[in-house]
């Protein structure tokens, strides 16, 4: 299926690893022009070798000055902007709320929620000039369910959904769509680290903690980042022109998080 996005100008934050890398490559495969940013310089170097057509910047989305530089570099490389994918995020601390250091809370919210604001506020004036403008924000199943021992992450991801719905209501008159993606247990090193930390907190094995997490999931397998990427690319296409303000799950039917 031709998604009719050849030449689409796309900025993907945290685009050198995981979901971001899969998303950047999925857009490129459809003929889009892609600019990525990341804090991981080694991963960016790898992407420069493997995907030389993509342009890139080093950027911490919680740093407003760095985001301003990112936007200047992306606009210069792309010649404008049609789609912003707010993918950057961290897992944050694992622990009971009374055990979490305030600075760890602040860091998680600053990157996972405020980072999306930092990028979006600068992108919107340029998206208003696009004939097919969209914003896709990465939330999580932790943004739809309580997630024990992960309160900073859950709070930030619930906030992403509220932010997305507000954007949709505000920006619809300008033809800008805004949607949130809510992944489940995504295959990769981050979820394995989360499982390891939760297993230590509950004093159980890694295998048992994995089983507990999947107990509330109908399809008991990790989500492939490529499947999330395909959903994001579709939402940026003209075929999704009336889809906005939605939180869309790619999660194997997650009903509960342990």
C-alpha positions as protocol buffer text, in pm:
chain_id: "A"
residue {
  index: 1
  type: UNK
  ca { x: 0 y: 0 z: 0 }
}
residue {
  index: 2
  type: UNK
  ca { x: 136 y: 337 z: -101 }
}
residue {
  index: 3
  type: UNK
  ca { x: 89 y: 569 z: 197 }
}
residue {
  index: 4
  type: UNK
  ca { x: 147 y: 877 z: -21 }
}
residue {
  index: 5
  type: UNK
  ca { x: 408 y: 1031 z: 207 }
}
residue {
  index: 6
  type: UNK
  ca { x: 704 y: 1053 z: -29 }
}
residue {
  index: 7
  type: UNK
  ca { x: 889 y: 1373 z: 57 }
}
residue {
  index: 8
  type: UNK
  ca { x: 712 y: 1411 z: 393 }
}
residue {
  index: 9
  type: UNK
  ca { x: 938 y: 1607 z: 627 }
}
residue {
  index: 10
  type: UNK
  ca { x: 966 y: 1425 z: 959 }
}
residue {
  index: 11
  type: UNK
  ca { x: 1147 y: 1491 z: 1287 }
}
residue {
  index: 12
  type: UNK
  ca { x: 1185 y: 1190 z: 1521 }
}
residue {
  index: 13
  type: UNK
  ca { x: 1326 y: 1252 z: 1868 }
}
residue {
  index: 14
  type: UNK
  ca { x: 1540 y: 977 z: 2021 }
}
residue {
  index: 15
  type: UNK
  ca { x: 1560 y: 836 z: 1669 }
}
residue {
  index: 16
  type: UNK
  ca { x: 1883 y: 640 z: 1698 }
}
residue {
  index: 17
  type: UNK
  ca { x: 1758 y: 350 z: 1911 }
}
residue {
  index: 18
  type: UNK
  ca { x: 1456 y: 128 z: 1970 }
}
residue {
  index: 19
  type: UNK
  ca { x: 1114 y: 258 z: 1867 }
}
residue {
  index: 20
  type: UNK
  ca { x: 1265 y: 581 z: 1735 }
}
residue {
  index: 21
  type: UNK
  ca { x: 1510 y: 404 z: 1508 }
}
residue {
  index: 22
  type: UNK
  ca { x: 1239 y: 171 z: 1376 }
}
residue {
  index: 23
  type: UNK
  ca { x: 1013 y: 471 z: 1315 }
}
residue {
  index: 24
  type: UNK
  ca { x: 1278 y: 674 z: 1135 }
}
residue {
  index: 25
  type: UNK
  ca { x: 1356 y: 381 z: 909 }
}
residue {
  index: 26
  type: UNK
  ca { x: 989 y: 310 z: 841 }
}
residue {
  index: 27
  type: UNK
  ca { x: 937 y: 670 z: 729 }
}
residue {
  index: 28
  type: UNK
  ca { x: 1249 y: 657 z: 513 }
}
residue {
  index: 29
  type: UNK
  ca { x: 1129 y: 336 z: 350 }
}
residue {
  index: 30
  type: UNK
  ca { x: 817 y: 524 z: 237 }
}
residue {
  index: 31
  type: UNK
  ca { x: 1026 y: 799 z: 82 }
}
residue {
  index: 32
  type: UNK
  ca { x: 1000 y: 1055 z: 363 }
}
residue {
  index: 33
  type: UNK
  ca { x: 1280 y: 1295 z: 451 }
}
residue {
  index: 34
  type: UNK
  ca { x: 1384 y: 1223 z: 809 }
}
residue {
  index: 35
  type: UNK
  ca { x: 1581 y: 1414 z: 1071 }
}
residue {
  index: 36
  type: UNK
  ca { x: 1658 y: 1239 z: 1399 }
}
residue {
  index: 37
  type: UNK
  ca { x: 1802 y: 1349 z: 1729 }
}
residue {
  index: 38
  type: UNK
  ca { x: 1938 y: 1157 z: 2026 }
}
residue {
  index: 39
  type: UNK
  ca { x: 2162 y: 1194 z: 2331 }
}
residue {
  index: 40
  type: UNK
  ca { x: 2347 y: 874 z: 2237 }
}
residue {
  index: 41
  type: UNK
  ca { x: 2634 y: 992 z: 2019 }
}
residue {
  index: 42
  type: UNK
  ca { x: 2754 y: 638 z: 1947 }
}
residue {
  index: 43
  type: UNK
  ca { x: 2409 y: 536 z: 1824 }
}
residue {
  index: 44
  type: UNK
  ca { x: 2390 y: 848 z: 1609 }
}
residue {
  index: 45
  type: UNK
  ca { x: 2726 y: 757 z: 1457 }
}
residue {
  index: 46
  type: UNK
  ca { x: 2593 y: 409 z: 1380 }
}
residue {
  index: 47
  type: UNK
  ca { x: 2287 y: 562 z: 1213 }
}
residue {
  index: 48
  type: UNK
  ca { x: 2507 y: 795 z: 1008 }
}
residue {
  index: 49
  type: UNK
  ca { x: 2683 y: 487 z: 870 }
}
residue {
  index: 50
  type: UNK
  ca { x: 2375 y: 267 z: 819 }
}
residue {
  index: 51
  type: UNK
  ca { x: 2125 y: 536 z: 714 }
}
residue {
  index: 52
  type: UNK
  ca { x: 2331 y: 817 z: 557 }
}
residue {
  index: 53
  type: UNK
  ca { x: 2029 y: 986 z: 395 }
}
residue {
  index: 54
  type: UNK
  ca { x: 1893 y: 1083 z: 737 }
}
residue {
  index: 55
  type: UNK
  ca { x: 2017 y: 1404 z: 892 }
}
residue {
  index: 56
  type: UNK
  ca { x: 2073 y: 1422 z: 1265 }
}
residue {
  index: 57
  type: UNK
  ca { x: 2137 y: 1632 z: 1574 }
}
residue {
  index: 58
  type: UNK
  ca { x: 2254 y: 1569 z: 1928 }
}
residue {
  index: 59
  type: UNK
  ca { x: 1977 y: 1684 z: 2161 }
}
residue {
  index: 60
  type: UNK
  ca { x: 1847 y: 1634 z: 2514 }
}
residue {
  index: 61
  type: UNK
  ca { x: 1478 y: 1726 z: 2484 }
}
residue {
  index: 62
  type: UNK
  ca { x: 1466 y: 1847 z: 2845 }
}
residue {
  index: 63
  type: UNK
  ca { x: 1717 y: 2121 z: 2753 }
}
residue {
  index: 64
  type: UNK
  ca { x: 1522 y: 2406 z: 2592 }
}
residue {
  index: 65
  type: UNK
  ca { x: 1830 y: 2567 z: 2438 }
}
residue {
  index: 66
  type: UNK
  ca { x: 1927 y: 2233 z: 2283 }
}
residue {
  index: 67
  type: UNK
  ca { x: 1572 y: 2188 z: 2149 }
}
residue {
  index: 68
  type: UNK
  ca { x: 1587 y: 2533 z: 1989 }
}
residue {
  index: 69
  type: UNK
  ca { x: 1910 y: 2431 z: 1812 }
}
residue {
  index: 70
  type: UNK
  ca { x: 1752 y: 2101 z: 1711 }
}
residue {
  index: 71
  type: UNK
  ca { x: 1458 y: 2274 z: 1551 }
}
residue {
  index: 72
  type: UNK
  ca { x: 1683 y: 2510 z: 1357 }
}
residue {
  index: 73
  type: UNK
  ca { x: 1895 y: 2220 z: 1231 }
}
residue {
  index: 74
  type: UNK
  ca { x: 1593 y: 2005 z: 1142 }
}
residue {
  index: 75
  type: UNK
  ca { x: 1419 y: 2285 z: 953 }
}
residue {
  index: 76
  type: UNK
  ca { x: 1737 y: 2365 z: 766 }
}
residue {
  index: 77
  type: UNK
  ca { x: 1790 y: 2000 z: 669 }
}
residue {
  index: 78
  type: UNK
  ca { x: 1427 y: 1923 z: 582 }
}
residue {
  index: 79
  type: UNK
  ca { x: 1315 y: 2255 z: 436 }
}
residue {
  index: 80
  type: UNK
  ca { x: 1012 y: 2266 z: 665 }
}
residue {
  index: 81
  type: UNK
  ca { x: 816 y: 2025 z: 882 }
}
residue {
  index: 82
  type: UNK
  ca { x: 514 y: 1802 z: 827 }
}
residue {
  index: 83
  type: UNK
  ca { x: 538 y: 1554 z: 1114 }
}
residue {
  index: 84
  type: UNK
  ca { x: 680 y: 1561 z: 1465 }
}
residue {
  index: 85
  type: UNK
  ca { x: 727 y: 1230 z: 1646 }
}
residue {
  index: 86
  type: UNK
  ca { x: 785 y: 1295 z: 2016 }
}
residue {
  index: 87
  type: UNK
  ca { x: 951 y: 965 z: 2100 }
}
residue {
  index: 88
  type: UNK
  ca { x: 1223 y: 1064 z: 2348 }
}
residue {
  index: 89
  type: UNK
  ca { x: 1179 y: 918 z: 2694 }
}
residue {
  index: 90
  type: UNK
  ca { x: 1347 y: 735 z: 2979 }
}
residue {
  index: 91
  type: UNK
  ca { x: 1227 y: 454 z: 3203 }
}
residue {
  index: 92
  type: UNK
  ca { x: 1283 y: 654 z: 3519 }
}
residue {
  index: 93
  type: UNK
  ca { x: 1338 y: 510 z: 3867 }
}
residue {
  index: 94
  type: UNK
  ca { x: 1190 y: 193 z: 4011 }
}
residue {
  index: 95
  type: UNK
  ca { x: 1072 y: 206 z: 4370 }
}
residue {
  index: 96
  type: UNK
  ca { x: 789 y: 290 z: 4604 }
}
residue {
  index: 97
  type: UNK
  ca { x: 686 y: 653 z: 4596 }
}
residue {
  index: 98
  type: UNK
  ca { x: 838 y: 725 z: 4938 }
}
residue {
  index: 99
  type: UNK
  ca { x: 1170 y: 578 z: 4822 }
}
residue {
  index: 100
  type: UNK
  ca { x: 1208 y: 776 z: 4499 }
}
residue {
  index: 101
  type: UNK
  ca { x: 1456 y: 1063 z: 4503 }
}
residue {
  index: 102
  type: UNK
  ca { x: 1292 y: 1394 z: 4400 }
}
residue {
  index: 103
  type: UNK
  ca { x: 1564 y: 1455 z: 4142 }
}
residue {
  index: 104
  type: UNK
  ca { x: 1483 y: 1119 z: 3977 }
}
residue {
  index: 105
  type: UNK
  ca { x: 1115 y: 1217 z: 3961 }
}
residue {
  index: 106
  type: UNK
  ca { x: 1207 y: 1555 z: 3811 }
}
residue {
  index: 107
  type: UNK
  ca { x: 1434 y: 1399 z: 3549 }
}
residue {
  index: 108
  type: UNK
  ca { x: 1173 y: 1148 z: 3435 }
}
residue {
  index: 109
  type: UNK
  ca { x: 895 y: 1405 z: 3401 }
}
residue {
  index: 110
  type: UNK
  ca { x: 1131 y: 1659 z: 3239 }
}
residue {
  index: 111
  type: UNK
  ca { x: 1221 y: 1419 z: 2959 }
}
residue {
  index: 112
  type: UNK
  ca { x: 905 y: 1210 z: 2918 }
}
residue {
  index: 113
  type: UNK
  ca { x: 648 y: 1489 z: 2939 }
}
residue {
  index: 114
  type: UNK
  ca { x: 803 y: 1835 z: 2939 }
}
residue {
  index: 115
  type: UNK
  ca { x: 1037 y: 1732 z: 2658 }
}
residue {
  index: 116
  type: UNK
  ca { x: 733 y: 1682 z: 2436 }
}
residue {
  index: 117
  type: UNK
  ca { x: 613 y: 2033 z: 2521 }
}
residue {
  index: 118
  type: UNK
  ca { x: 957 y: 2175 z: 2448 }
}
residue {
  index: 119
  type: UNK
  ca { x: 960 y: 2024 z: 2098 }
}
residue {
  index: 120
  type: UNK
  ca { x: 594 y: 2081 z: 2015 }
}
residue {
  index: 121
  type: UNK
  ca { x: 583 y: 2450 z: 2101 }
}
residue {
  index: 122
  type: UNK
  ca { x: 861 y: 2521 z: 1850 }
}
residue {
  index: 123
  type: UNK
  ca { x: 728 y: 2283 z: 1585 }
}
residue {
  index: 124
  type: UNK
  ca { x: 369 y: 2411 z: 1570 }
}
residue {
  index: 125
  type: UNK
  ca { x: 436 y: 2735 z: 1379 }
}
residue {
  index: 126
  type: UNK
  ca { x: 601 y: 2529 z: 1105 }
}
residue {
  index: 127
  type: UNK
  ca { x: 340 y: 2252 z: 1108 }
}
residue {
  index: 128
  type: UNK
  ca { x: 76 y: 2517 z: 1044 }
}
residue {
  index: 129
  type: UNK
  ca { x: 234 y: 2569 z: 702 }
}
residue {
  index: 130
  type: UNK
  ca { x: 199 y: 2200 z: 607 }
}
residue {
  index: 131
  type: UNK
  ca { x: -86 y: 2051 z: 404 }
}
residue {
  index: 132
  type: UNK
  ca { x: -53 y: 1719 z: 591 }
}
residue {
  index: 133
  type: UNK
  ca { x: 55 y: 1807 z: 944 }
}
residue {
  index: 134
  type: UNK
  ca { x: 63 y: 1566 z: 1234 }
}
residue {
  index: 135
  type: UNK
  ca { x: 210 y: 1513 z: 1579 }
}
residue {
  index: 136
  type: UNK
  ca { x: 256 y: 1167 z: 1726 }
}
residue {
  index: 137
  type: UNK
  ca { x: 340 y: 1149 z: 2095 }
}
residue {
  index: 138
  type: UNK
  ca { x: 472 y: 833 z: 2258 }
}
residue {
  index: 139
  type: UNK
  ca { x: 279 y: 748 z: 2572 }
}
residue {
  index: 140
  type: UNK
  ca { x: 256 y: 395 z: 2717 }
}
residue {
  index: 141
  type: UNK
  ca { x: 23 y: 142 z: 2870 }
}
residue {
  index: 142
  type: UNK
  ca { x: 158 y: 297 z: 3190 }
}
residue {
  index: 143
  type: UNK
  ca { x: -35 y: 605 z: 3075 }
}
residue {
  index: 144
  type: UNK
  ca { x: -360 y: 408 z: 3090 }
}
residue {
  index: 145
  type: UNK
  ca { x: -306 y: 182 z: 3393 }
}
residue {
  index: 146
  type: UNK
  ca { x: -146 y: 211 z: 3731 }
}
residue {
  index: 147
  type: UNK
  ca { x: 211 y: 76 z: 3728 }
}
residue {
  index: 148
  type: UNK
  ca { x: 341 y: -23 z: 4072 }
}
residue {
  index: 149
  type: UNK
  ca { x: 691 y: 104 z: 4158 }
}
residue {
  index: 150
  type: UNK
  ca { x: 696 y: 324 z: 3847 }
}
residue {
  index: 151
  type: UNK
  ca { x: 499 y: 632 z: 3961 }
}
residue {
  index: 152
  type: UNK
  ca { x: 714 y: 898 z: 3785 }
}
residue {
  index: 153
  type: UNK
  ca { x: 694 y: 716 z: 3453 }
}
residue {
  index: 154
  type: UNK
  ca { x: 321 y: 649 z: 3486 }
}
residue {
  index: 155
  type: UNK
  ca { x: 249 y: 1010 z: 3583 }
}
residue {
  index: 156
  type: UNK
  ca { x: 445 y: 1140 z: 3285 }
}
residue {
  index: 157
  type: UNK
  ca { x: 279 y: 902 z: 3041 }
}
residue {
  index: 158
  type: UNK
  ca { x: -72 y: 981 z: 3169 }
}
residue {
  index: 159
  type: UNK
  ca { x: 27 y: 1345 z: 3118 }
}
residue {
  index: 160
  type: UNK
  ca { x: 125 y: 1273 z: 2758 }
}
residue {
  index: 161
  type: UNK
  ca { x: -229 y: 1159 z: 2682 }
}
residue {
  index: 162
  type: UNK
  ca { x: -379 y: 1474 z: 2833 }
}
residue {
  index: 163
  type: UNK
  ca { x: -127 y: 1686 z: 2644 }
}
residue {
  index: 164
  type: UNK
  ca { x: -214 y: 1508 z: 2320 }
}
residue {
  index: 165
  type: UNK
  ca { x: -588 y: 1558 z: 2361 }
}
residue {
  index: 166
  type: UNK
  ca { x: -535 y: 1928 z: 2436 }
}
residue {
  index: 167
  type: UNK
  ca { x: -318 y: 1962 z: 2124 }
}
residue {
  index: 168
  type: UNK
  ca { x: -583 y: 1796 z: 1910 }
}
residue {
  index: 169
  type: UNK
  ca { x: -850 y: 2034 z: 2037 }
}
residue {
  index: 170
  type: UNK
  ca { x: -628 y: 2341 z: 1992 }
}
residue {
  index: 171
  type: UNK
  ca { x: -469 y: 2261 z: 1659 }
}
residue {
  index: 172
  type: UNK
  ca { x: -749 y: 2100 z: 1462 }
}
residue {
  index: 173
  type: UNK
  ca { x: -853 y: 2434 z: 1314 }
}
residue {
  index: 174
  type: UNK
  ca { x: -509 y: 2454 z: 1154 }
}
residue {
  index: 175
  type: UNK
  ca { x: -535 y: 2104 z: 1007 }
}
residue {
  index: 176
  type: UNK
  ca { x: -284 y: 1957 z: 1252 }
}
residue {
  index: 177
  type: UNK
  ca { x: -362 y: 1613 z: 1388 }
}
residue {
  index: 178
  type: UNK
  ca { x: -230 y: 1494 z: 1725 }
}
residue {
  index: 179
  type: UNK
  ca { x: -238 y: 1136 z: 1850 }
}
residue {
  index: 180
  type: UNK
  ca { x: -69 y: 932 z: 2121 }
}
residue {
  index: 181
  type: UNK
  ca { x: 69 y: 581 z: 2084 }
}
residue {
  index: 182
  type: UNK
  ca { x: 51 y: 358 z: 2391 }
}
residue {
  index: 183
  type: UNK
  ca { x: 293 y: 67 z: 2351 }
}
residue {
  index: 184
  type: UNK
  ca { x: 284 y: -234 z: 2576 }
}
residue {
  index: 185
  type: UNK
  ca { x: 585 y: -444 z: 2667 }
}
residue {
  index: 186
  type: UNK
  ca { x: 824 y: -355 z: 2386 }
}
residue {
  index: 187
  type: UNK
  ca { x: 1107 y: -591 z: 2298 }
}
residue {
  index: 188
  type: UNK
  ca { x: 1449 y: -447 z: 2377 }
}
residue {
  index: 189
  type: UNK
  ca { x: 1699 y: -369 z: 2652 }
}
residue {
  index: 190
  type: UNK
  ca { x: 1483 y: -107 z: 2826 }
}
residue {
  index: 191
  type: UNK
  ca { x: 1204 y: -348 z: 2922 }
}
residue {
  index: 192
  type: UNK
  ca { x: 1458 y: -607 z: 3032 }
}
residue {
  index: 193
  type: UNK
  ca { x: 1611 y: -346 z: 3263 }
}
residue {
  index: 194
  type: UNK
  ca { x: 1267 y: -257 z: 3398 }
}
residue {
  index: 195
  type: UNK
  ca { x: 1193 y: -623 z: 3463 }
}
residue {
  index: 196
  type: UNK
  ca { x: 1528 y: -669 z: 3638 }
}
residue {
  index: 197
  type: UNK
  ca { x: 1469 y: -367 z: 3864 }
}
residue {
  index: 198
  type: UNK
  ca { x: 1115 y: -472 z: 3952 }
}
residue {
  index: 199
  type: UNK
  ca { x: 1229 y: -830 z: 4017 }
}
residue {
  index: 200
  type: UNK
  ca { x: 1483 y: -701 z: 4269 }
}
residue {
  index: 201
  type: UNK
  ca { x: 1222 y: -479 z: 4435 }
}
residue {
  index: 202
  type: UNK
  ca { x: 975 y: -767 z: 4469 }
}
residue {
  index: 203
  type: UNK
  ca { x: 1253 y: -1018 z: 4551 }
}
residue {
  index: 204
  type: UNK
  ca { x: 1151 y: -1254 z: 4272 }
}
residue {
  index: 205
  type: UNK
  ca { x: 1333 y: -1400 z: 3972 }
}
residue {
  index: 206
  type: UNK
  ca { x: 1353 y: -1225 z: 3636 }
}
residue {
  index: 207
  type: UNK
  ca { x: 1142 y: -1503 z: 3484 }
}
residue {
  index: 208
  type: UNK
  ca { x: 871 y: -1472 z: 3750 }
}
residue {
  index: 209
  type: UNK
  ca { x: 857 y: -1094 z: 3710 }
}
residue {
  index: 210
  type: UNK
  ca { x: 818 y: -1136 z: 3334 }
}
residue {
  index: 211
  type: UNK
  ca { x: 531 y: -1379 z: 3391 }
}
residue {
  index: 212
  type: UNK
  ca { x: 365 y: -1133 z: 3630 }
}
residue {
  index: 213
  type: UNK
  ca { x: 383 y: -857 z: 3370 }
}
residue {
  index: 214
  type: UNK
  ca { x: 231 y: -1078 z: 3101 }
}
residue {
  index: 215
  type: UNK
  ca { x: -45 y: -1201 z: 3334 }
}
residue {
  index: 216
  type: UNK
  ca { x: -255 y: -901 z: 3235 }
}
residue {
  index: 217
  type: UNK
  ca { x: -181 y: -923 z: 2862 }
}
residue {
  index: 218
  type: UNK
  ca { x: -388 y: -1129 z: 2618 }
}
residue {
  index: 219
  type: UNK
  ca { x: -116 y: -1181 z: 2354 }
}
residue {
  index: 220
  type: UNK
  ca { x: 179 y: -1290 z: 2561 }
}
residue {
  index: 221
  type: UNK
  ca { x: 471 y: -1174 z: 2353 }
}
residue {
  index: 222
  type: UNK
  ca { x: 683 y: -862 z: 2345 }
}
residue {
  index: 223
  type: UNK
  ca { x: 580 y: -595 z: 2097 }
}
residue {
  index: 224
  type: UNK
  ca { x: 815 y: -551 z: 1800 }
}
residue {
  index: 225
  type: UNK
  ca { x: 922 y: -184 z: 1766 }
}
residue {
  index: 226
  type: UNK
  ca { x: 858 y: -219 z: 1392 }
}
residue {
  index: 227
  type: UNK
  ca { x: 487 y: -273 z: 1459 }
}
residue {
  index: 228
  type: UNK
  ca { x: 471 y: 53 z: 1653 }
}
residue {
  index: 229
  type: UNK
  ca { x: 661 y: 229 z: 1375 }
}
residue {
  index: 230
  type: UNK
  ca { x: 408 y: 116 z: 1115 }
}
residue {
  index: 231
  type: UNK
  ca { x: 123 y: 261 z: 1320 }
}
residue {
  index: 232
  type: UNK
  ca { x: 305 y: 593 z: 1355 }
}
residue {
  index: 233
  type: UNK
  ca { x: 377 y: 614 z: 983 }
}
residue {
  index: 234
  type: UNK
  ca { x: 11 y: 546 z: 902 }
}
residue {
  index: 235
  type: UNK
  ca { x: -100 y: 824 z: 1137 }
}
residue {
  index: 236
  type: UNK
  ca { x: 126 y: 1065 z: 948 }
}
residue {
  index: 237
  type: UNK
  ca { x: -24 y: 969 z: 613 }
}
residue {
  index: 238
  type: UNK
  ca { x: -321 y: 1132 z: 434 }
}
residue {
  index: 239
  type: UNK
  ca { x: -521 y: 815 z: 505 }
}
residue {
  index: 240
  type: UNK
  ca { x: -536 y: 925 z: 870 }
}
residue {
  index: 241
  type: UNK
  ca { x: -660 y: 1276 z: 791 }
}
residue {
  index: 242
  type: UNK
  ca { x: -956 y: 1253 z: 1032 }
}
residue {
  index: 243
  type: UNK
  ca { x: -783 y: 1058 z: 1309 }
}
residue {
  index: 244
  type: UNK
  ca { x: -689 y: 1294 z: 1592 }
}
residue {
  index: 245
  type: UNK
  ca { x: -705 y: 1314 z: 1969 }
}
residue {
  index: 246
  type: UNK
  ca { x: -671 y: 939 z: 2007 }
}
residue {
  index: 247
  type: UNK
  ca { x: -461 y: 721 z: 2236 }
}
residue {
  index: 248
  type: UNK
  ca { x: -388 y: 414 z: 2026 }
}
residue {
  index: 249
  type: UNK
  ca { x: -265 y: 97 z: 2191 }
}
residue {
  index: 250
  type: UNK
  ca { x: -10 y: -138 z: 2035 }
}
residue {
  index: 251
  type: UNK
  ca { x: 11 y: -373 z: 2327 }
}
residue {
  index: 252
  type: UNK
  ca { x: -131 y: -722 z: 2275 }
}
residue {
  index: 253
  type: UNK
  ca { x: -439 y: -614 z: 2477 }
}
residue {
  index: 254
  type: UNK
  ca { x: -283 y: -506 z: 2805 }
}
residue {
  index: 255
  type: UNK
  ca { x: -548 y: -498 z: 3078 }
}
residue {
  index: 256
  type: UNK
  ca { x: -324 y: -459 z: 3382 }
}
residue {
  index: 257
  type: UNK
  ca { x: 38 y: -385 z: 3469 }
}
residue {
  index: 258
  type: UNK
  ca { x: 212 y: -559 z: 3759 }
}
